[in-house]
Structure formats: C-alpha cells, structure tokens
Amino acid sequence: MKALILKEINQPVEFEDFENPSAGEDEVIVDLKAAALNHRDVWITKGMYPGVTTPLIMGSDGAGICEGKEVVINPSINWGDNPHFPNKNYHILGSPTQGTFAEYIKVNKQLIFPKPAHLDWETAAALPLGGLTAYRALFTKGQVKAGENVLISGVGGGVALFAFQFALAAGANVFVTSGSQEKIDRAMNMGAKGGVNYKDDNWIKDLKTMAGGFDVIIDSAAGEGFGQLAKTCNSGARMVIYGGSRGNIGKLSPQIVFWKQVSIHGTSMGNDQEFADMLDFVSQHQIIPVVDSVFALEDGQKALERMDAGKQFGKIVLKMGS
C-alpha cells in the first residue's frame, strides 16, 4: 500500500510503499478513503512527543470502508473502564501505533463506528479526534446548557471549531477569540454573538462589554491569557482547558475562583461512550465539520506545512485515491 512515512524526526514525511497491514485477533482492516491532520502530527515530526519510533505512519483521524460498511475510527485507544480518566496503557492512534496516513489500517474492531450518513468522506474523516475532544470538554466537563454564555478561545483550530459548532447546536450564546480578524469574521458568519482579537490591548474589557460574563470557557492555550479569561467568569462558571500552547498559566486570581465558585477542569480526548454520543449529536443536529483544505495523500508534506503555519480555519484533510 501507499503511505506517508516519517522516517526521521525533523525530516519531511515521504510518500512510499509500505507493507499492507494484517489483521490479528479482534482486529479489522479499514480501506481508508480520507484522513485528517491534527497539531499532534506536526509535533510528532518535531520530536515533541515522547516515545516516537520510526518508521511511523502518523494520523489519528480517518474514515473508510470496513467489511462493506462506511465507518469512522475512534482514535482513543485503551481508555479503560473509568469514565473520568484513561488508564495507564492509553494512547492515541498514530503513535505509537501506525495511523491513518495510508491506504489501509488495522484497528481493534471496538474502535469502528458507523459514519454519520450526512457526511462525505472528507468531512467524516475530519471529525473523530477534534469532535471527541470538543464534546467531552463542552458537555462532560463544561456541562453547557441552552441559553448560557460560552466563550471559545482560538477559533479556527479543529477542536475549537467543533466546540463552537456544538455549543451553537446546544442553544448557547457563543463568543470567540482569535489572533486573526478574518477567523473572527468567519465565526460571526457562522453564528457567533461576538468576537475579539486577543492581540488587542483591551480584549478582556471588550469581552465583558459584549457578553457581560461567561458561564463556560473552553480554552486550548493556557499561558497568561487564561488568568485574564478568569476575570470574565460569571458566578458558577466552568473553565475547561484542553491544551497549553502558550505555556504555564499565570496571574490567575484565587479570589475570583473561590468567591465566584468557579470550577477549572482539565480534559483530553474522551472515552468510548463519549465518542458514540458525539456521533449521535452530530447526526441529530446535522453538523458538518469545517474543512479548511483537501490534499492528495501524496501531498501530505504540504498539508503538514499548512498545519504548522497555523493559517487554517477548520480541518486539513488528506484524500486517498482519485
């Protein structure tokens, strides 16, 4: 089969022949039709993930045909029986196990779920990792309710856009932040009540003016901005963080947290039931993932470079075949 292969850290991936996978006990083969990128793929190429061994086929998101059925793959492997946190041998598809940037993949049959019928291959492949992470962040941890004010930071990224779309579907009043006015404008056109550029000096003041305050904040950046966001919390607010691209949290007022009874939640990925619930939610509300761009599998290096540049709005997808 053809695959994108990472042979060495800090080197471009190569489009080459790779041995076809062979299914073992409780495993199935998926004939992949599309895959999608996540930031973790770029970070893996840069050696920012521990325990990466090469040659490696990256990729956590994929959709294809398995035993004659259209399916998507749950990239959350070995979560375990406790719904609150994963067990010690938990990992994500695409490292250390071979991933979806290939024509075929073998996975445990428990990771196979029916593809939402309203989605094509590209939008279905865009859904799994980002959709699961956003669903757990918004509903399991954030406990969002219709009519609440929700803030999604860094709109434009895959998880943030899913959280944005899910919150809208749940009937929340959704606001966004971004360092790009173009991305804010696009979110406004999709239904955001307001948005601010976090590069502006008065961005926190502007958020308060727009919304009054927030009941749920979904953040991926952390850093100094997280402490600033806490100033916009309503009493009883839930702050949920699923990433730390801007480093350690700074200047977080404990008085805000305890006087306003603010709860802060960390989250990452999700369990098998949450994946099934996410797919049901997407089907019920006919949500279509936002696809930034589609590349042929052989152009995977160009796709990774676009992801690394951070200019995308939505998911970057790889398409197999013609």
C-alpha positions as CSV (number, residue, x, y, z in Angstrom):
1,M,0.0,0.0,0.0
2,K,1.0,3.7,-0.3
3,A,1.5,5.6,2.9
4,L,3.1,8.8,4.3
5,I,6.1,7.7,6.3
6,L,8.0,9.6,8.9
7,K,11.5,8.0,8.7
8,E,13.4,10.5,10.8
9,I,12.4,13.3,13.3
10,N,12.7,16.8,11.9
11,Q,12.6,15.5,8.3
12,P,9.8,15.6,5.7
13,V,7.4,12.7,5.5
14,E,7.9,10.5,2.4
15,F,5.1,9.0,0.2
16,E,6.2,5.4,-0.4
17,D,5.2,1.8,-0.4
18,F,4.6,0.2,3.0
19,E,3.7,-3.3,3.9
20,N,-0.1,-3.9,4.0
21,P,-1.4,-4.4,7.5
22,S,-2.6,-7.9,8.5
23,A,-5.5,-8.2,11.0
24,G,-5.0,-10.2,14.1
25,E,-7.5,-11.4,16.7
26,D,-10.3,-8.8,17.3
27,E,-8.8,-6.6,14.6
28,V,-10.2,-5.4,11.3
29,I,-8.8,-3.7,8.2
30,V,-10.2,-0.4,7.1
31,D,-9.9,0.7,3.4
32,L,-9.3,4.4,4.1
33,K,-10.9,7.0,1.9
34,A,-9.8,10.1,3.8
35,A,-7.7,11.1,6.8
36,A,-7.3,14.4,8.6
37,L,-4.4,16.2,10.3
38,N,-4.1,17.4,13.9
39,H,-1.5,19.5,15.6
40,R,-0.1,16.4,17.2
41,D,1.1,15.2,13.8
42,V,3.3,18.3,13.4
43,W,4.5,18.0,16.9
44,I,5.4,14.3,16.4
45,T,7.6,15.3,13.3
46,K,9.4,17.8,15.5
47,G,10.1,15.2,18.3
48,M,7.9,16.9,20.8
49,Y,6.1,13.7,21.7
50,P,8.0,11.1,23.9
51,G,8.5,7.5,22.7
52,V,8.1,8.1,19.0
53,T,9.7,5.3,16.9
54,T,10.3,5.4,13.2
55,P,9.4,4.5,10.6
56,L,5.9,5.8,11.6
57,I,2.7,6.3,9.8
58,M,1.1,9.2,11.6
59,G,-2.6,10.2,11.6
60,S,-5.3,9.9,14.2
61,D,-8.4,10.7,12.1
62,G,-9.8,8.5,9.4
63,A,-12.9,7.3,7.6
64,G,-13.3,4.4,5.1
65,I,-14.9,1.1,4.4
66,C,-14.7,-1.9,6.7
67,E,-16.4,-5.2,5.8
68,G,-18.6,-3.4,3.3
69,K,-19.7,-0.6,5.7
70,E,-18.9,3.1,5.8
71,V,-17.1,3.8,9.1
72,V,-15.1,6.3,11.1
73,I,-12.4,5.3,13.5
74,N,-12.3,6.2,17.2
75,P,-8.6,7.3,17.8
76,S,-8.9,7.0,21.6
77,I,-7.3,3.6,22.4
78,N,-7.5,1.7,25.7
79,W,-9.3,4.3,27.7
80,G,-10.4,1.7,30.2
81,D,-13.4,1.3,32.4
82,N,-13.2,4.5,34.4
83,P,-15.1,7.3,32.5
84,H,-13.3,10.0,34.4
85,F,-9.7,9.4,33.2
86,P,-7.8,6.9,31.0
87,N,-5.8,4.0,32.2
88,K,-2.0,3.7,32.1
89,N,-1.8,2.0,28.7
90,Y,-3.9,4.6,27.0
91,H,-2.7,6.1,23.7
92,I,-3.9,7.8,20.6
93,L,-4.0,6.3,17.2
94,G,-1.0,7.4,15.0
95,S,1.8,7.0,17.6
96,P,3.0,4.5,18.8
97,T,0.5,2.5,16.7
98,Q,0.5,3.1,12.9
99,G,-2.0,5.7,11.9
100,T,-4.3,6.8,9.1
101,F,-2.0,8.5,6.6
102,A,-2.1,5.4,4.5
103,E,-4.4,3.5,2.1
104,Y,-5.2,0.8,4.7
105,I,-5.1,0.5,8.5
106,K,-5.7,-2.3,11.0
107,V,-7.5,-1.4,14.3
108,N,-9.4,-3.1,17.1
109,K,-12.9,-3.8,16.0
110,Q,-14.2,-1.9,19.0
111,L,-12.8,1.3,17.5
112,I,-15.1,1.1,14.4
113,F,-18.3,3.2,14.4
114,P,-20.8,3.9,11.6
115,K,-20.1,7.0,9.6
116,P,-22.8,9.7,10.1
117,A,-24.9,9.3,7.0
118,H,-25.0,13.0,6.1
119,L,-21.2,13.4,5.9
120,D,-19.0,12.7,2.9
121,W,-15.6,11.1,3.3
122,E,-13.7,14.3,3.8
123,T,-16.0,15.7,6.5
124,A,-16.3,12.4,8.2
125,A,-12.5,12.0,8.4
126,A,-12.3,15.4,9.9
127,L,-14.5,14.5,12.9
128,P,-13.0,11.9,15.3
129,L,-10.2,13.4,17.4
130,G,-11.4,17.0,17.4
131,G,-15.0,16.1,17.7
132,L,-14.4,13.8,20.7
133,T,-12.2,16.3,22.5
134,A,-14.7,19.1,22.0
135,Y,-17.6,17.0,23.0
136,R,-16.1,16.0,26.3
137,A,-14.8,19.5,27.0
138,L,-18.2,21.1,26.4
139,F,-20.7,18.6,27.7
140,T,-18.9,16.3,30.2
141,K,-16.7,18.9,31.8
142,G,-18.4,22.2,30.8
143,Q,-21.9,21.0,31.4
144,V,-23.2,23.6,28.9
145,K,-26.9,24.4,28.9
146,A,-29.1,26.2,26.4
147,G,-29.1,30.0,26.9
148,E,-25.7,30.1,28.7
149,N,-22.8,32.3,27.5
150,V,-20.0,30.3,26.1
151,L,-16.5,31.5,25.1
152,I,-14.4,29.5,22.7
153,S,-10.8,30.7,22.5
154,G,-8.6,30.3,19.4
155,V,-11.4,29.7,17.0
156,G,-10.1,28.3,13.7
157,G,-8.4,25.3,15.1
158,G,-10.1,21.9,14.8
159,V,-11.2,21.3,18.4
160,A,-12.2,24.9,18.9
161,L,-14.4,24.9,15.8
162,F,-16.1,21.7,16.9
163,A,-16.7,23.2,20.3
164,F,-18.1,26.3,18.6
165,Q,-20.4,24.3,16.4
166,F,-21.5,22.0,19.2
167,A,-22.3,25.0,21.5
168,L,-24.4,26.6,18.9
169,A,-26.3,23.4,18.3
170,A,-26.9,23.2,22.1
171,G,-28.6,26.6,22.1
172,A,-25.8,28.5,23.8
173,N,-24.8,32.1,23.2
174,V,-21.3,31.7,21.7
175,F,-18.5,34.2,21.6
176,V,-15.0,33.6,20.3
177,T,-11.4,34.9,20.4
178,S,-8.7,34.7,17.8
179,G,-5.5,36.4,16.8
180,S,-7.0,36.8,13.3
181,Q,-9.8,39.1,12.4
182,E,-10.6,37.0,9.4
183,K,-11.2,34.0,11.6
184,I,-13.4,36.1,13.9
185,D,-15.4,37.3,10.9
186,R,-15.9,33.8,9.7
187,A,-17.1,32.7,13.1
188,M,-19.5,35.6,13.2
189,N,-20.9,34.5,9.8
190,M,-21.5,31.0,11.3
191,G,-23.5,32.3,14.3
192,A,-21.1,33.7,16.9
193,K,-22.7,36.5,19.0
194,G,-19.3,38.4,19.1
195,G,-15.6,38.0,18.9
196,V,-12.4,39.8,20.0
197,N,-8.8,39.7,18.9
198,Y,-6.6,38.6,21.8
199,K,-3.8,40.7,20.4
200,D,-5.7,43.9,21.2
201,D,-4.8,45.6,24.5
202,N,-8.4,45.8,25.7
203,W,-9.5,42.4,24.6
204,I,-10.7,41.3,28.1
205,K,-12.6,44.6,28.6
206,D,-14.2,44.2,25.2
207,L,-15.3,40.6,26.0
208,K,-17.0,41.8,29.2
209,T,-18.7,44.6,27.3
210,M,-20.0,42.2,24.6
211,A,-21.2,39.3,26.8
212,G,-21.3,40.6,30.4
213,G,-19.7,37.4,31.5
214,F,-19.4,33.7,30.7
215,D,-20.8,30.5,32.1
216,V,-18.4,28.2,30.2
217,I,-15.0,29.0,28.8
218,I,-13.3,26.4,26.5
219,D,-9.5,27.1,26.1
220,S,-6.6,25.5,24.4
221,A,-3.8,28.0,25.0
222,A,-3.3,28.5,28.8
223,G,-0.5,31.0,29.4
224,E,-1.1,34.5,30.8
225,G,-4.4,34.7,28.9
226,F,-6.0,32.0,31.0
227,G,-5.8,34.1,34.1
228,Q,-7.2,37.1,32.2
229,L,-10.1,35.0,30.9
230,A,-11.0,34.1,34.5
231,K,-11.9,37.8,35.0
232,T,-14.8,37.3,32.6
233,C,-16.4,34.4,34.5
234,N,-19.9,34.5,35.9
235,S,-20.6,33.0,39.3
236,G,-20.5,29.2,39.0
237,A,-18.6,29.3,35.7
238,R,-16.8,26.3,34.3
239,M,-13.4,26.9,32.8
240,V,-12.2,23.9,30.7
241,I,-8.7,23.6,29.3
242,Y,-7.5,21.0,26.8
243,G,-4.1,22.4,25.7
244,G,-1.2,24.5,26.7
245,S,0.3,26.0,23.6
246,R,1.1,29.3,25.4
247,G,2.8,27.7,28.4
248,N,2.1,27.7,32.1
249,I,-0.9,29.5,33.5
250,G,0.0,32.9,35.1
251,K,-1.7,35.5,37.2
252,L,-4.8,33.5,38.0
253,S,-6.6,35.3,40.9
254,P,-7.6,32.7,43.5
255,Q,-10.2,35.2,44.8
256,I,-12.1,35.0,41.6
257,V,-12.0,31.3,41.7
258,F,-13.3,30.8,45.2
259,W,-15.6,33.9,45.6
260,K,-17.4,33.1,42.3
261,Q,-17.3,29.4,42.8
262,V,-15.5,28.9,39.5
263,S,-14.5,25.3,38.6
264,I,-11.5,24.6,36.5
265,H,-11.3,21.4,34.5
266,G,-8.6,19.7,32.5
267,T,-9.6,17.4,29.7
268,S,-8.1,15.5,26.8
269,M,-9.8,13.2,24.2
270,G,-12.6,11.1,25.7
271,N,-14.0,7.6,26.4
272,D,-15.8,5.2,24.1
273,Q,-19.3,6.2,25.2
274,E,-18.5,9.9,24.6
275,F,-17.3,9.1,21.1
276,A,-20.6,7.3,20.4
277,D,-22.6,10.2,22.0
278,M,-20.6,12.7,19.9
279,L,-21.5,10.9,16.7
280,D,-25.2,10.8,17.7
281,F,-25.1,14.5,18.5
282,V,-23.5,15.3,15.1
283,S,-26.1,13.2,13.3
284,Q,-29.0,14.6,15.3
285,H,-28.0,18.2,14.6
286,Q,-26.7,17.5,11.1
287,I,-23.4,19.2,11.9
288,I,-20.9,19.4,9.1
289,P,-17.2,19.7,10.1
290,V,-15.5,22.7,8.7
291,V,-12.8,21.6,6.2
292,D,-10.1,24.1,5.5
293,S,-8.4,22.3,2.6
294,V,-8.1,18.9,1.0
295,F,-4.7,17.4,-0.2
296,A,-4.0,14.2,-2.0
297,L,-2.2,11.7,0.2
298,E,1.0,12.1,-1.8
299,D,1.0,15.8,-0.9
300,G,0.9,15.1,2.8
301,Q,4.1,17.1,3.5
302,K,2.4,20.2,2.0
303,A,-0.6,19.6,4.3
304,L,1.7,19.3,7.3
305,E,3.4,22.6,6.4
306,R,0.0,24.3,6.2
307,M,-0.9,23.0,9.6
308,D,2.4,24.2,11.0
309,A,1.8,27.7,9.6
310,G,-1.4,28.0,11.7
311,K,-3.4,29.7,8.9
312,Q,-6.1,27.1,8.6
313,F,-9.8,27.6,9.5
314,G,-11.0,24.1,10.1
315,K,-9.6,20.7,9.4
316,I,-6.9,19.9,6.9
317,V,-7.8,16.6,5.1
318,L,-5.9,14.0,3.1
319,K,-7.8,12.2,0.3
320,M,-6.9,8.7,-0.8
321,G,-7.2,7.7,-4.5
322,S,-8.7,9.7,-7.3
